[in-house]
Amino acid sequence: MLLHSLASVTRRLASDQNDEAIVEDMKDSKGIEKRAKEALNWFALKGNNKWLIIFDNVDKDPSGEVEDDEAFPVEDFFPGADQGAIIITTRLRQLQELGDFIHLRTMAQDDALELLAASGKSSVFKDENDDWNSELIKKLDGLPLAIVLAGSYISRTGMKVAREIARTDQLAATLLLFLSSFDNQDIWYGLLEHGKSGWDAPEWFEEIVSDEVNFYTVIGTLSDYSFVEKKENAEGYSMHPVVQQWCQGYLKSAKNCKSIYIAAFACICNAIPSTNEQKFWILQQRLLPHANRLLPFFQENFSVLECLNDSKILEVVSRLGQLYTEQGKLAQAEVVLRRTLEKQEKILGADHLSTLDTVRYLAQLYWDLTKLAEAEAMILRALKGKEKVLDQSDTEILRLMNSLGAVLYLQERFDEAEVMYQRVIEANDNRKSGQDDIAAVKATNNLGGIRSTQGRVEDAKKLFRKSHEMARKTLGPDHTLTLKSLFNLAVIYHREKNLDEAEKIHQQVYDGYVKAFGANHLYTMDSLQKLANVLRDQGKLATSEQMYLQVLEEREKVYGENHRWTAEALQELGLNYKAQGRLEDADTTLLRALKSQEKAMGPTHDETLEIVEQLSLLYLEQGRHEEAEAMKGRVHQPPASEARENP
């Protein structure tokens, strides 16, 4: 949104700007970023000081406990010259350190009434009883901007203040409160429509979303009063943050507060697409801001869900944890899944299918966190419970078998992992549907990882190609599972020194992950690291260094220092320093990697010993023979495969 606003300024900067080129650039993120930089450069031109930039309503804290993709350090968007003027409107106190500040307090009643009349510029206020005007001021909490907006709304629509407060259309009033619980930038009918299934919805919700015509009739009332705004050239509506804030303040004491928040949860969670669907990531990313909006309510008011004792609601909320896991928001996922599982076990029992679904989601989370013992225990629990009621060839059973194989693989229990993968592949081959099960696509890819570990490279390549073809036919060429098999093929090409082909495929996979998950997702970072490995071997050391630093920063943020993936990022960065001849930096960084990997995977794990060997070689190169021998003395085994499993 902010980049888009800055980019749009370029049309007014100079007469030689090509409008068609600007319009074309505004169609994608890279073009928008390019135009935004042009605007900031213009503001920074020497002597160009007669301008004003207003950053309105900077209300999301990038340093907050709950990660928010829309939060940003506003100073990153300041022009690079000390000239011109900048105004920031915000509720974040820490921003007052950026310059002179004015604290706007709640207005006195008389001043607020005067501002309301002045902003309205209409006779409607003169016809109203002062009590009605005073009540409106009270509802708006005396906030100057809210008062100006209210006056503008009333003047523009010709509404009387009494009608503004009484809200003769109670259904529209409820819809306004309901919409305020979502992220305010992107609300569309399809999102609300998903809330119709999976739970016992209240009457007001059923009436609003019963059909599309009814929804647009009700929201039309809000649009007429300018409480919501139709988005230009896009599906859906937006709501001004001040309107949203006022609604949220009112909602806290509303009788239907509980049902409104539960309905919002139901809409978001029921809309979450399966990763087996084509282009699932588009809807997942669209849902994420809404999930982030509701997460603080979930954390602070879980009792709202507890007092319902509603198994359907708990099943719905469990999917919220699944969304966070798949989008790489692991801390948020753990909060949601742990609390939901605890409640499901009390209400439904430990072996209920819905409870076991949440267990499976937790297993996926633990796999991503490399908490392998916990992941294995969760998978075995889910598998044991579901085998009691489902056929061995059921998709759920096959999915769990593949996940178990992936966990066993990471524990270097390769024979046991292969048994799991072969069972999944065999069950898929015996299916009569003619379409490959997603679990079999993953198992074929994962079996390729085992063959790679065994040194059977040609067999591994055949399996990766087969998995890629299965995924492409079933899910499409851009699906993340299709990209995963390509990723593993590129790793083998790199190992075979086919660097051009490896770079080409890794770049394709990286671009696909950026499109699917965003630039900072865990899978995207994994892909970026492997691309950096290829560039390092091509001698493009400055470029690869920046990539490694980006990966390390993101992994430390998500996993912390003592984690397998963080250690791997440190290891690759250390090797890059060595290739640059920066041996002291290489030593320091590889020692950090060793310490991290020892804590994460143990002192005798393959990946730990691989770092030991690299340190030994570094010490030999530095002439530190005793230290090199000490490192060499540690038990060493061949390094594990770099292939990535699909849980």
C-alpha positions in Angstrom: 0.0 0.0 0.0 2.7 2.5 1.0 5.0 1.6 -2.0 2.0 1.9 -4.3 1.2 5.4 -2.9 4.9 6.5 -3.4 5.0 5.0 -6.9 1.8 6.8 -8.0 3.6 10.1 -7.3 5.9 9.6 -10.3 3.2 10.6 -12.7 3.3 14.2 -11.3 7.1 14.6 -11.0 8.1 15.6 -14.5 6.5 16.2 -17.9 8.7 13.7 -19.6 7.3 10.7 -17.7 5.7 8.1 -20.0 2.2 7.4 -18.6 2.0 4.1 -20.4 5.3 2.9 -19.0 4.2 3.9 -15.5 0.9 2.1 -15.9 2.7 -1.0 -17.0 5.1 -0.8 -14.0 2.2 -0.5 -11.6 1.0 -4.0 -12.5 3.7 -5.9 -10.6 5.6 -5.6 -7.4 9.0 -5.0 -9.0 7.7 -2.2 -11.1 6.0 -0.6 -8.1 9.2 -0.8 -6.1 11.1 0.8 -9.0 8.7 3.7 -9.3 8.6 4.2 -5.5 12.5 4.5 -5.4 12.2 7.1 -8.3 9.8 9.1 -6.1 12.1 9.0 -3.1 15.1 10.0 -5.2 13.1 13.0 -6.5 12.3 14.2 -3.0 16.0 14.0 -2.2 17.2 16.1 -5.2 19.5 19.0 -4.1 17.5 22.2 -3.5 14.1 20.4 -3.9 12.7 21.3 -0.5 9.1 22.5 -1.2 7.3 19.3 -0.6 5.3 17.6 2.2 4.9 13.9 2.7 2.1 12.7 5.1 2.3 9.1 6.5 -1.3 8.8 7.7 -2.2 6.3 10.5 1.0 4.4 11.0 -0.5 2.1 13.5 1.3 -1.3 13.2 4.4 -1.8 15.3 7.2 -3.8 13.5 8.8 -4.6 16.9 5.6 -6.0 18.4 5.3 -9.5 19.8 2.8 -10.7 17.2 4.5 -10.7 13.7 2.6 -8.6 11.3 3.6 -8.6 7.6 2.1 -5.1 7.2 4.2 -3.5 9.9 7.3 -1.6 8.8 9.8 0.9 10.1 8.4 4.1 8.6 11.8 5.8 8.5 12.9 3.3 5.8 10.6 5.3 3.5 12.0 8.7 4.2 13.8 10.5 1.3 17.6 10.4 1.7 18.0 14.2 2.2 17.4 16.5 5.2 14.9 18.8 3.4 11.2 19.2 2.8 8.6 18.3 5.5 7.2 15.0 6.8 4.1 14.6 8.9 3.3 11.2 10.6 -0.1 10.5 12.3 0.3 7.6 14.6 -0.6 6.0 18.0 2.9 4.5 18.3 4.6 6.5 21.0 8.1 5.4 20.0 7.8 7.3 16.7 8.0 10.6 18.6 11.8 10.0 18.6 11.9 10.8 14.9 11.3 14.5 15.4 9.0 17.1 17.0 5.7 15.7 18.0 2.3 17.0 19.0 0.1 14.9 21.3 -3.5 15.2 20.1 -5.8 14.5 23.1 -9.5 13.8 23.2 -11.4 17.0 22.5 -13.6 18.8 25.0 -17.3 18.4 24.4 -17.9 22.0 23.2 -14.9 22.0 20.9 -16.0 18.6 19.5 -19.5 19.8 18.8 -18.1 22.9 17.0 -15.8 20.7 14.9 -18.7 18.3 14.1 -20.8 21.2 12.8 -17.9 22.8 10.9 -16.8 19.6 9.2 -20.4 18.7 8.3 -21.1 22.1 6.7 -24.7 21.2 6.6 -28.0 22.3 8.2 -28.6 18.7 9.4 -26.8 19.5 12.6 -29.0 22.6 13.3 -32.1 20.5 13.1 -31.0 18.0 15.7 -31.4 18.0 19.4 -28.1 18.7 21.1 -28.4 15.4 23.0 -28.1 13.5 19.8 -25.0 15.5 18.8 -23.5 14.9 22.2 -24.2 11.2 22.0 -22.4 11.0 18.6 -19.4 12.8 20.1 -19.4 10.3 22.9 -19.6 7.3 20.5 -16.6 8.8 18.6 -14.6 9.1 21.8 -13.8 12.7 21.1 -11.3 11.8 18.4 -10.8 14.7 16.1 -10.3 12.7 12.9 -13.3 10.5 13.7 -15.4 13.6 14.3 -14.4 15.1 11.0 -15.1 11.9 9.2 -18.5 11.6 10.8 -19.4 15.1 9.9 -18.3 14.5 6.4 -20.4 11.3 6.1 -23.5 12.9 7.5 -23.2 16.0 5.3 -22.5 14.0 2.2 -25.4 11.6 2.6 -27.9 14.0 4.0 -28.5 11.7 7.0 -29.8 13.2 10.3 -27.6 12.5 13.3 -30.5 10.6 14.9 -30.5 8.2 12.1 -26.7 7.9 12.3 -26.9 6.7 15.8 -30.2 4.8 15.9 -29.4 2.9 12.8 -32.8 1.8 11.7 -31.2 -1.0 9.6 -30.0 -3.2 12.5 -28.7 -5.8 10.1 -26.4 -3.3 8.4 -25.2 -2.1 11.9 -24.3 -5.7 12.8 -22.5 -6.2 9.5 -20.5 -3.1 10.1 -19.3 -4.4 13.5 -18.6 -7.8 12.0 -16.5 -6.4 9.1 -14.4 -4.4 11.6 -13.1 -7.6 13.1 -11.3 -8.4 9.8 -8.3 -6.7 8.3 -9.7 -3.5 6.9 -8.1 -3.5 3.5 -9.6 -6.5 1.7 -13.0 -7.8 2.6 -15.0 -9.7 -0.1 -18.2 -11.8 -0.2 -16.4 -15.1 -0.9 -14.6 -14.8 2.4 -17.8 -14.4 4.3 -19.5 -17.1 2.3 -17.1 -19.7 3.6 -18.5 -19.1 7.1 -21.8 -20.7 6.2 -20.5 -24.2 6.7 -18.9 -26.2 9.4 -20.7 -24.7 12.4 -24.0 -23.5 13.8 -24.0 -19.9 12.6 -26.2 -17.3 14.3 -29.3 -16.0 12.6 -27.9 -12.6 11.8 -25.0 -14.2 9.9 -27.2 -16.6 8.0 -29.4 -13.7 6.9 -26.5 -11.5 5.7 -24.6 -14.2 3.7 -27.6 -16.4 2.7 -27.0 -15.3 -0.9 -24.9 -12.8 -2.7 -27.8 -10.5 -3.6 -28.7 -10.2 0.1 -25.1 -9.4 1.1 -24.7 -6.6 -1.5 -28.1 -5.2 -0.4 -27.0 -5.0 3.2 -23.4 -3.8 2.5 -24.9 -1.2 0.1 -26.4 0.5 3.1 -22.9 0.8 4.6 -21.5 2.0 1.4 -24.2 4.7 1.0 -23.2 6.0 4.4 -19.5 5.8 3.4 -18.6 3.4 6.3 -17.1 1.0 3.7 -15.6 1.8 0.3 -15.7 -0.3 -2.8 -12.2 -1.1 -4.0 -11.3 0.3 -7.4 -10.5 -2.3 -10.1 -10.8 -5.1 -7.6 -13.3 -7.3 -5.8 -14.2 -6.4 -2.3 -14.4 -3.5 0.2 -12.2 -1.5 2.6 -12.9 0.3 5.8 -11.1 3.4 7.1 -8.9 2.5 10.2 -10.7 5.2 12.3 -14.1 3.7 11.5 -12.7 0.2 12.3 -11.2 1.4 15.6 -14.5 3.0 16.7 -16.4 -0.2 15.8 -13.9 -2.3 17.7 -14.3 -0.1 20.7 -18.1 -0.4 20.5 -17.9 -4.1 19.9 -16.2 -4.8 23.2 -19.4 -4.1 25.1 -21.8 -5.3 22.5 -24.1 -8.2 23.4 -23.2 -10.1 20.2 -19.5 -9.6 20.5 -18.8 -13.3 21.0 -20.8 -14.5 18.1 -19.2 -11.8 15.8 -15.7 -12.9 16.6 -16.6 -16.6 16.3 -18.2 -15.9 12.9 -15.0 -14.1 11.8 -12.9 -17.1 12.8 -15.3 -19.5 11.0 -15.0 -17.4 7.8 -11.2 -17.3 7.7 -10.6 -20.9 8.8 -13.2 -22.4 6.5 -11.7 -20.5 3.6 -8.2 -21.9 4.1 -7.4 -24.0 1.0 -5.6 -27.3 1.1 -2.0 -27.4 -0.2 -3.3 -30.1 -2.6 -5.2 -27.4 -4.5 -3.7 -25.6 -7.4 -2.4 -22.1 -6.6 -3.5 -22.5 -3.0 -0.9 -19.9 -1.9 -2.9 -17.0 -3.5 -5.8 -17.5 -1.2 -3.6 -18.3 1.8 -1.7 -15.1 1.5 -4.9 -13.1 1.1 -6.2 -14.7 4.3 -3.1 -14.1 6.3 -3.8 -10.4 7.2 -7.2 -11.4 8.5 -5.7 -14.2 10.6 -3.1 -11.8 12.0 -5.9 -9.4 12.9 -7.8 -12.0 14.9 -4.8 -13.7 16.5 -4.5 -11.2 19.5 -8.2 -11.8 20.3 -7.5 -15.6 20.2 -4.6 -15.3 22.6 -6.3 -12.9 25.0 -9.8 -14.3 24.9 -9.6 -18.1 24.4 -12.2 -18.4 27.1 -14.7 -17.2 24.4 -14.1 -20.5 22.6 -13.8 -22.5 25.8 -17.2 -21.5 27.1 -18.9 -22.6 23.9 -17.7 -26.2 24.2 -18.5 -26.3 20.5 -16.5 -29.1 18.7 -17.3 -27.6 15.3 -15.8 -24.3 16.2 -12.6 -26.0 17.6 -12.2 -27.9 14.4 -12.5 -24.7 12.4 -10.0 -22.8 14.6 -7.5 -25.7 14.3 -7.2 -24.8 10.6 -5.9 -21.4 11.6 -2.9 -23.1 13.1 -2.5 -25.1 9.9 -2.5 -21.8 7.9 0.2 -20.3 10.0 2.4 -23.4 9.7 2.1 -23.5 5.9 2.9 -19.8 5.7 6.0 -20.2 7.9 4.5 -18.3 10.9 5.6 -21.0 13.4 5.3 -19.2 16.7 1.7 -18.2 15.9 0.9 -21.7 14.7 2.1 -23.2 18.0 -0.1 -20.9 20.1 -3.2 -21.8 18.1 -2.6 -25.5 17.8 -1.6 -26.2 21.4 -4.6 -24.5 22.9 -7.0 -26.0 20.4 -5.7 -29.5 21.0 -6.0 -29.1 24.8 -9.6 -28.1 24.5 -10.5 -30.8 21.9 -9.0 -33.5 24.1 -11.3 -32.4 26.9 -14.5 -32.1 24.8 -14.1 -34.7 22.1 -11.5 -37.1 23.5 -8.0 -38.0 22.5 -9.0 -40.3 19.6 -11.7 -38.2 17.9 -10.9 -37.6 14.2 -11.0 -33.8 14.6 -8.6 -34.1 17.5 -6.3 -36.3 15.5 -6.4 -33.7 12.6 -5.0 -31.1 15.1 -2.4 -33.7 16.2 -1.3 -34.0 12.5 -1.1 -30.2 12.2 1.2 -30.1 15.2 3.3 -32.9 13.8 3.9 -30.7 10.7 4.8 -27.8 12.9 7.3 -29.8 14.9 8.8 -31.2 11.7 9.4 -27.6 10.5 11.0 -26.8 13.8 13.1 -30.0 13.6 11.7 -31.2 16.9 11.8 -34.7 15.5 11.0 -36.7 18.6 7.8 -34.7 19.2 6.9 -34.9 15.5 7.3 -38.6 15.4 5.2 -39.1 18.6 2.4 -36.9 17.1 2.4 -38.7 13.8 2.3 -42.2 15.4 -0.5 -41.0 17.6 -2.5 -39.7 14.7 -1.8 -42.8 12.6 -2.8 -45.2 15.3 -6.0 -43.4 15.9 -7.0 -43.1 12.3 -6.1 -46.7 11.4 -8.9 -47.8 13.8 -11.6 -46.2 11.5 -10.0 -45.7 8.1 -8.9 -48.1 5.4 -5.1 -48.5 4.9 -5.4 -47.0 1.4 -7.2 -43.9 2.6 -5.6 -40.6 1.7 -5.3 -39.6 5.4 -3.4 -42.8 6.2 -1.1 -42.4 3.2 -0.3 -38.8 4.2 0.6 -39.8 7.7 2.8 -42.7 6.5 4.7 -40.3 4.2 5.1 -37.8 7.1 6.4 -40.6 9.3 8.9 -41.5 6.7 10.1 -37.9 6.4 10.7 -37.7 10.2 12.6 -41.1 10.2 14.7 -39.9 7.3 15.8 -36.8 9.2 16.7 -39.1 12.1 18.9 -41.1 9.7 16.7 -44.1 10.1 16.8 -44.6 6.3 15.6 -48.3 6.2 12.5 -47.5 8.2 11.8 -44.4 6.2 12.0 -46.4 2.9 9.5 -48.9 4.2 7.0 -46.1 4.8 7.6 -44.6 1.4 7.3 -47.9 -0.4 4.0 -48.6 1.4 2.6 -45.3 0.2 3.8 -45.8 -3.4 2.4 -49.4 -3.5 -1.0 -48.3 -2.2 -1.1 -45.5 -4.8 -0.2 -48.0 -7.6 -3.2 -50.2 -6.5 -5.7 -47.3 -6.7 -8.3 -47.5 -9.4 -8.9 -43.7 -9.7 -6.1 -43.2 -12.3 -5.0 -40.1 -10.5 -1.9 -40.0 -8.3 -2.5 -39.3 -4.6 -0.5 -36.3 -3.3 1.0 -38.5 -0.6 2.5 -40.8 -3.3 3.9 -37.8 -5.2 5.7 -36.8 -1.9 6.8 -40.3 -1.2 8.3 -40.7 -4.6 10.3 -37.5 -4.2 11.3 -38.5 -0.7 12.5 -42.0 -1.9 14.7 -40.1 -4.3 16.2 -38.4 -1.3 17.1 -41.7 0.2 18.7 -42.9 -3.1 20.7 -39.7 -3.2 21.9 -40.4 0.4 22.9 -43.9 -0.7 25.0 -42.5 -3.5 22.6 -44.0 -6.1 22.5 -40.7 -8.1 20.9 -42.0 -11.3 18.1 -43.7 -9.4 17.6 -40.5 -7.4 17.3 -38.5 -10.6 14.7 -40.9 -12.0 12.6 -40.7 -8.9 12.8 -36.9 -8.8 11.8 -36.6 -12.4 8.9 -39.1 -11.9 7.8 -37.1 -8.8 7.9 -33.9 -10.8 5.9 -35.4 -13.6 3.3 -36.8 -11.2 3.0 -33.4 -9.4 2.8 -31.5 -12.7 -0.1 -33.6 -14.0 -2.0 -33.6 -10.7 -1.3 -30.1 -9.4 0.1 -28.0 -12.3 3.5 -26.7 -13.2 3.6 -23.8 -10.6 2.5 -25.8 -7.6 5.0 -25.8 -4.7 5.2 -29.7 -4.7 6.1 -29.6 -8.4 8.8 -27.1 -7.6 10.1 -29.3 -4.7 11.1 -32.1 -7.1 12.8 -29.6 -9.4 14.7 -28.3 -6.3 16.0 -31.7 -5.6 17.1 -32.3 -9.2 19.0 -29.0 -9.1 20.8 -30.1 -6.0 22.1 -33.2 -7.9 23.0 -31.1 -11.0 25.1 -28.9 -8.6 26.8 -31.9 -7.1 27.6 -33.1 -10.7 29.2 -29.7 -11.4 26.5 -28.9 -14.0 26.4 -25.4 -12.6 24.5 -23.6 -15.4 21.6 -26.1 -15.3 21.6 -26.0 -11.5 21.5 -22.2 -11.5 18.7 -22.2 -14.0 16.5 -24.6 -12.1 17.2 -23.1 -8.7 16.3 -19.6 -10.0 13.1 -21.1 -11.4 12.3 -22.7 -8.0 13.2 -19.6 -6.1 11.0 -17.4 -8.3 8.1 -19.9 -7.8 8.5 -19.8 -4.1 8.6 -16.1 -3.9 5.3 -16.0 -5.9 3.7 -18.7 -3.8 4.9 -17.8 -0.3 6.6 -14.5 -0.4 10.3 -13.5 -0.1 10.8 -14.4 3.5 9.1 -17.8 3.8 11.2 -20.7 5.1 11.0 -22.6 1.8 11.9 -19.5 -0.1 15.0 -19.0 2.1 16.0 -22.7 1.6 15.8 -22.2 -2.2 17.7 -18.9 -2.0 20.5 -20.7 0.0 20.9 -23.4 -2.6 21.0 -20.8 -5.4 23.7 -19.0 -3.4 25.7 -22.3 -3.2 25.7 -22.5 -7.0 26.7 -18.9 -7.4 29.5 -19.4 -4.9 30.9 -22.2 -6.9 30.7 -20.0 -10.0 32.8 -17.4 -8.2 30.1 -14.9 -7.8 31.0 -14.4 -4.1 29.7 -11.0 -3.4 26.2 -11.9 -4.6 26.2 -15.2 -2.8 27.4 -13.5 0.4 24.4 -11.2 0.4 22.1 -14.1 -0.2 23.6 -16.1 2.8 23.2 -13.1 5.1 19.6 -12.7 4.1 18.9 -16.4 4.8 20.8 -16.3 8.1 18.8 -13.2 9.3 15.5 -14.8 8.5 16.3 -18.2 10.1 17.6 -16.6 13.3 14.4 -14.7 13.5 12.2 -17.8 13.1 14.3 -20.5 14.7 16.8 -18.8 17.0 20.6 -19.5 17.1 20.6 -23.2 18.1 18.7 -24.8 15.2 19.6 -27.1 12.4 18.6 -24.6 9.6 20.3 -21.7 11.3 23.5 -23.8 11.7 23.3 -24.7 8.0 23.0 -21.0 7.0 26.1 -20.2 9.2 28.0 -23.1 7.7 27.4 -21.9 4.1 28.2 -18.3 5.0 31.5 -19.5 6.6 32.4 -21.4 3.4 31.7 -18.3 1.4 34.1 -16.3 3.6 36.7 -19.0 3.1 36.3 -18.8 -0.7 36.8 -15.0 -0.4 40.0 -15.5 1.5 38.5 -14.1 4.7 39.8 -16.9 6.8 39.3 -15.3 10.2 35.6 -14.6 9.4 35.3 -18.1 8.1 36.7 -19.6 11.3 34.4 -17.5 13.6 31.3 -18.3 11.5 32.0 -22.0 11.2 32.6 -22.3 14.9 29.2 -20.6 15.4 27.7 -23.2 13.0 29.3 -26.1 14.9 28.1 -24.9 18.3 24.6 -24.4 16.9 24.5 -27.8 15.1 25.8 -29.7 18.2 23.0 -28.3 20.3 20.4 -28.9 17.5 21.3 -32.3 16.2 24.0 -33.7 18.6 27.8 -34.0 18.4 27.9 -37.1 16.2 25.2 -36.3 13.6 26.3 -36.3 10.0 25.7 -32.6 9.6 27.7 -31.7 12.7 30.6 -33.8 11.6 30.6 -32.2 8.2 31.3 -28.8 9.9 34.0 -30.5 11.9 35.7 -31.6 8.7 35.4 -28.2 7.1 37.0 -26.6 10.2 39.8 -29.1 10.0 40.5 -28.2 6.4 40.4 -24.5 7.3 42.9 -25.0 10.1 45.3 -26.9 7.8 45.1 -24.0 5.3 46.0 -21.6 8.1 48.9 -23.8 9.3 47.1 -24.6 12.6 48.1 -28.3 12.4 47.4 -29.3 16.0 43.9 -27.9 15.9 43.3 -29.5 12.5 44.3 -32.9 13.9 42.1 -32.4 16.9 39.2 -31.8 14.6 40.2 -34.7 12.4 40.2 -37.0 15.4 36.4 -36.7 15.8 34.3 -39.5 14.3 33.5 -38.7 10.7 30.8 -40.1 8.4 29.9 -39.2 4.8 27.7 -36.1 4.6 23.9 -36.5 4.4 21.9 -35.8 1.2 20.9 -32.2 0.6 17.5 -33.4 -0.8 14.5 -31.9 1.0 11.8 -34.2 2.2 8.1 -33.5 1.9 6.3 -34.3 5.2 
